[in-house]
Amino acid sequence: MHYRRLGKTGLRVSALTLGCMSWGDTSRGGHPWVLDEEAARGIVRAALDAGINMFDTANAYSGGSSEEITGRLLRTMARREEVLIATKLFSPMRADANAAGLSRHAVMTEVDASLRRLGVDHIDLYQIHRWDRRTPIEETMEALHDVVKAGKVRYIGASSMYAWQFAKAQYTADLGGWTRFVSMQDHYNLLYREEEREMLPFCADQGVGVLPWSPLARGRLAREWDAETARAQTDEFGAGLYQPGDRDIVDAVGQVAEARGVQRAQVALAWLLSRPAVTSPIIGVTKPHHLTDALGALDLTLTDEEVGSLEAHYTPHAIAGHR
């Protein structure tokens, strides 16, 4: 396993992060395709054995059951100080008027709830899942600073938003003398490269680590364009992320993979891992070979010609993932 600094921090994270949205309790709002705890056990064990030390979940994944399962599995398989647990807040967890968002009330309530579900005394990376248009960013940044100073959180991060919003949050933190975000978890892959316009240059300039979500474009980059999966058939959110013209890119990935004798996922991840701003893509795993393929990307170096063929067919996309 390769390890990289998370932005300008001294924290070293594995070059791949295991996404924990893949398991949960379907009776508590989990997607039909999520794994139960026993099925997740082997995947977490294999990830740890491979050297993965970062595990990413969120309070809203499967109604909180993803956090519960992730916490239980890691407690039985690893020493707490050897693993990094990342989680998020923003989405509603209840039905009351203050059940969602990034108010001080929400931050203080949800951090404690996540700590209970995970069964830990601190969260290594606490991330805001989206931008909250209803709450002043000053209120959010001060509240996040307070949970860091209270020892409940070690680092804070953000997820998909406009670059101007992220810049506003960072400089608001500076003005208040509060904790800055050290990471950005954004939507970035071969099919969606709009982050290259402003977000990634800003992160590189400011020393912010980048943890792309959906690095395989909901699996599209790991299979032929017309192939169907159980997730794709029920993924309403993912249905609006990509466009028909992306097929040419998927075909190019297939051509490079065939010529190299490797899996498509390895090619798509190798491209992402080679991007200068990227720290650790978040991989979703529901089958053992998903993890094997992802690990294989760590030792795959693409030629300039191969990179050119993968990038040649890209066309601008509408903002997708946080609007």
Helices and strands as residue ranges (DSSP letters): E 3-5, E 12-14, E 17-19, G 26-28, H 37-49, E 54-56, G 61-64, H 65-77, G 80-82, E 84-89, H 104-118, E 123-128, H 137-149, E 153-159, H 163-176, E 181-185, G 194-196, H 199-206, E 209-210, G 220-222, H 230-234, H 236-239, G 244-246, H 247-260, H 264-273, E 282-284, H 288-296, G 297-299, H 304-311
